[in-house]
Amino acid sequence: MERSIVHLDLDTFFVSCERLVNSSLDRIPLIIGGGDRGVVSSCSYEARTFGVRSAMPMKMALRLCPQAKVVKGDMELYSKMSHMVTEVIEESAPVMEKASIDEFYLDLTGMDRFFGAYKWTNELGAKIEKETGLPISYALSTNKTVSKIGTGESKPHGHREIPSFGVQSFLNPLSIRKMPMVGNATFQLFSRVGIRTIGTLSEMPVDVLQQMIGKNGIDLWKKANGIDETPVIPYSERKSISKERTFSSDTMDVFEVKSLISGMAEQLAHQLRQEKWLTSTVVIKIRYSNFDTESKQCRVSYTSSDHTLARVALELFDKIYTRRMRLRLVGLRFTDLVHGSYQMNLFEDNAELISLYQAMDNIKNRFGKDAVGRAVGFNFSR
């Protein structure tokens, strides 16, 4: 059976949330982000006309658009609004996948037998806007790739249907930059051999693409030909991630315990980034040798950065470890998670720090999670 897959994306989500609570921000160049050394988390379409883009260093953005209004951002507000949209969709959709804080996939396969899937999607889009006040763009097609590209081509505040017979004619003239998985390096590589449109990419021999970029070459060729069998994965909110360590013999070695906590924080933060989560609550747990167990928690700005989470975890340990008694167990847990494929600390991290974490994550993904780490949390005995 031919699938019916919808991709929905809230337009400039952070900007739209800020404008909901402060109408004076309407129709002006608006940048969401940190200080001078930070990067742009999101920007309005008015700012984009000056060349401002997400992930751009803030200094460069303000040189391009000096009249822009800069707002630090409110992840609590964004999380709350995302949850509202999620609830509206869940009430109606048979199968929903939450891809990020502002992006969703729906599987409406079989719905056309009863009523039009596109008509239903239009009604859902109108309902989301009415109940939340947030603008949304969306597209309906036969798979996730085509519907996502369709949404991108419909922005801002637009929608379209791309039936199976129109998929290739829709994709062919578009730049390969429009495709998921095509970053700047891949674009430059393909451009050097004359591959600039999806149509040209779709006509390339698949073995040539595989030689150029490995296994991803096969996946890109399929997507360029409108083939994507990736399922819509039903949404379930993850509540927390955690690690615990029971010592082989009870200890009072504070340096050892703190090194362990730092290592746990680094491993859990890496897991957050890989699964595209941000956390806002850090919980430390200790168990004394007499089995008394205590825990302490602290709220933080939404983040997935090692240095922030490790610092907070160590501060909590200093506050909770008050007895001159050996420890049997220590644990670390991150809770109140929200999905977000954004920088590690949305409004504080600078461009250099983000680049460092991306490089470390790439090494861990390629050579294993223990291949690189902070010296304080690293186990040199391996």
N, C-alpha and C positions, 0 to 999 in steps of 0.2 A: 504493500500500500504506500502511495506517495505521502510523504510527511508534510505537515503544516507547522512550521517553527516560527515563532515570533521573537524578535529581539526588541527590548524596550530600554531606552537610555534617558535618564532625566537630564535635561539641557543645563549645562554649566551649573551643576547641582549646588555647589557651595555658594556660588553667586546668587542663585535663585533663593536659597534659604535665607541669606543675609538680607535680600530685598524684601522678603516676606515680613521680616520683623522691623525693617527700617526703609520706608518708601523713599527717603531722600537719596538712596543709592540707585534708584531707578534711572536707566538711560544715561549713565555716566561711565567712563572707563573705571573699572573696579578690579583690583588685584587682591587675591587671598594669599597670604603667605607670611613668612617670618621677617626678621630684621634685615639689615644691609647685607649680611653674609648668607642669608637664607635663599631659598628658591621659591618660584611661583608655584603654589599648590593648585590654583585655578584662577581664571580671569574671565571677564565678561567679553561678549562679542565686540563691544565698543573698544576695549583694550586690544583685542586681536587685530583690529584694523590698523593698529600702529606696529604690528609685528610681534606683540607680546604672546608668549606661548607657555603652557604648563611646563614645569621642570627647568625653566630658564632662570639663571641667577638673577636675584632681585635687582642688583645694581644695573644690569643690562636692561631689564624691563623698564626701570625708571628712567634710564637714558632715552629709551625709545618712546616712552609715554610719561613725561615728567608731571603731567597734570592728573595722572591716575590717583584715585583714592585707594589707599592700602588698608586692608582689614586683616588683623591677625588670624581670625578664624575661631569658630566655636564648634568643636567636634561633638560636644554634647547635643547641640541643636541639630547638627547634621545626622547624628545617629538616631535621634528621636524622629526626625522627618523621614529618614530611610525606613524606619520601623513602621511608620504610618502607611507609607506606600506599599510595603511588603504585606501588611494586613489587608489592604484593599484588594491586592492581586490575589492573595491566598483565598479570600472569600469567594472568588469567581473562577479562577483558573484550575483546570484538572491536574496539570503538572507544571510546577514552577521551579526554576533554578535561579538562585541569587548569585550572580557572577561577581558582584562587588557591591559597595554601599549604594551605588546609583544605577546598577545595570542588571537586567533580568532576561531570562529566556523562558518561553512558554512552549509546551508541546500541545498543539490543538488537533493532532492527527485524528481523523474520523469525525470531527465536529461538523464538517460540511454535509454529512449525511442528514443532519438534523436542521442546521441553519448555517449561514455563511460565516466562515471563520474570520474573514476580513471585516465584515460588518460587526461581529462580536468584538473584535480587537478595537475597532473605532469606538465602540460603546465603552469598553474598559478604559481606553485612553481618556475619554471625556470624563469618566467617573473619577479617575485618579486626579485629574486637574481640578475638578469641582470640589473633591473632599480634602485635598492637600494644598491647593493653590500653586502647585509646582508645574511648570511646563515640561512636556515629555515628547520625545520623538520615537518612532518605532517603524518596523518593517516586518512583513510576513512573506516567507518564502519556503523553500523545500528543505533547508538545512541551516545550521547555526552560522556558518561562514557567510552565506549570501545574505541572510537577514541582517547580520551585523553590519556588513558593508552597506546594505540598503538603508539602515538607520543613519549611518554616517553621511550618506548622500542626501538624506532627507532633512538634516539639521540646517538651521534651528527650527524647532517647533513644527516638524513636518512628519509625514508618514506615507508609506507606499506599499503596494503589493507587487511581488515579483513571481509570477507563475512559472512553472517548470519550463514551458516553451519559450519564456523570455529571459531565462537566466543567463545564457551565454551572450546574447546581444546586450544585456545590461552590463555584464562584467568586462567584455572585450575592450572597450575604449578607455577604461579606467586605468590610472597609474598603479603600478605594482605597490606603491606606498600605501594604497588603500587596504591592502591585504593584511590580516593578522599574521604575525610571524616574520614580516619583512621590516627589519630595522634598517638603520642608516648604512651599516656595513654591507648587508645583503643587497640593498638598493644600489650602492656604489659598484659592487661586484657585477651585478646584472647589467647595469647601465654601460659598463665598459665593453660588454659584448652585444650591446644593442637591444637588450630586453628592458623595455620601459613600460609597456602596457601589459595588462593581464591577458589580453588576446595573444600577444607574442609569446608570453610565458606558456600559455596553454598549448601552443603548437610546437614547443621544444621537445626533442626526444627525452623521455624521462630518465634514461641512463646518463645523458649528458648533465642534467641537473643534479643527479645523484653524485656524479664525479665532482661537481663544483662545490656543493655544500653538504654532501653526505645524505643521511636518512631524511633530513628535512626537505630535500629536493623532491622526494616522492610525494610527501604531504602537500607541498606547495603546488606541484603539478596537478594533483587531484583537486585542490581547492580552486585553482585557476580554471579548471574544467567543470566547476560547479558541483564537485563531489565532496561531501563531508558527512560521514555517518556517525559523528560524535553524538551520543545521546544527551538529552536534557536530563540532568541529574536532580532528582527531587530535593528540595531545600530542607535543611534541618540546621538550626542555629547551634553552633558549638558553644558550650558555656565556659569551658576553661581548659587549660593545658597545665601539666604539672610534672615534677620530678621529685623523687625521694631517695635518700640514701641511708641505709642502716649500717653503722660502722661495725667492722668485724670485731673490734673491741672498743668499749666505751672510751671516749676521749675528752680531754680538756684543752686540746691543742687548738687555740682560737685561730691561729694562722692557717692551719689545715682546713678548719671548718669554713673560714672566709674564702679560701681559695676554691673550695668545693662549691660554695654558693655562687661565686663569680662564674665558674664553669657551667653550672646549671643555668644561670641567667643567659649566658651566651648561647647555649644549645637551644633553650626554649625560644629565645629571640629569633634565632635562625629558623626555627620551625614556624614561628609566626609569619616571618617574611615569605617563606616558601609557600605557606597556605593562604597568604594574603589576609592576615588578621592584624588588627591593632588591639592592644589591651589598655585598660584604664585602672586596673586594680592589681596590686602586688601583695601576695600573702606569703609570709614566712612561717614555718612550723618547726618546733623543736620538741624532742622527747628526751627527758632526763633518764639517767640510769635507773631511777626508781619508778619509771614508766609514767610519771607526770608529763602531760602533754600541754603545750601552750602554743598559741598562734597569734599573730598580729598582722594587720593589713594597712595599706595606705593607698589612697587614690592618686593617680597621676594623669597628666594630659595623655590622650591616646597616642600610643607609641609602639614601635617594635625594635627600638635601638638598644643594643647591648649596654652601652655606657650608662644610659638613663636607668634601665631596669636593674642592672647590677648595683649601681649606686644606691638606689632605693632599697633593694633587698638587703644590702649590707647595713644600711642605717637601721632597718627594722630589726636585724639580728642584734645590733648593739643595744637596742632598746629592750628586746625580749630576753636576752641571756643575762639574767641578773643574779643567779645563784652560783656559788662556788661548788658546782657539782658536774660530774662527767655527763657527756651527752651520748645518747644511744642512737638518735636519728635526727636528721635535718631534712626539711622539704621546702620546695618553692613552687608556688602556683600563680599563674596569671589568669585572672577572671574578667568578666564583663567585656567580652570580645566583640568587636564589630569587623565586618568585612571591609577591606579597603586596600586596593592595589596602588597605594600612594607611598610617598617617602616615609621613612621610619618614624620620625616625629614630625607630624604634618606641618608644624608652624615654627619649629626651632632649629632643626638640623640645617647645616650649611652644605653647599655643593660639594666641598672637598670630603666631608664626612660621608655623604651619600655615596660618592664614588668609591671610597675606601670599603664600605660595607658591601657594595655591589661586587667589587673585586674579590673580597673574602668569600662571599656567597658562591661566586663562580668557581673558586678553587675548591670549596667544600663539596659542591655539586659534582665536580669532575673527579676529585680524588678521595672523597669521603669526608664526613662531617668532622673528623678529628685531624684533617690535614693541616689546618691553620687555626690559630686562636690567640686570644690575649694571653700573655705570659703568666699573669696572675692566676688564670683559671685553667692552665694547660697542664696535662699530665705527662711529664717527660719520661715516665717509666715505661710507656708503651713501646 
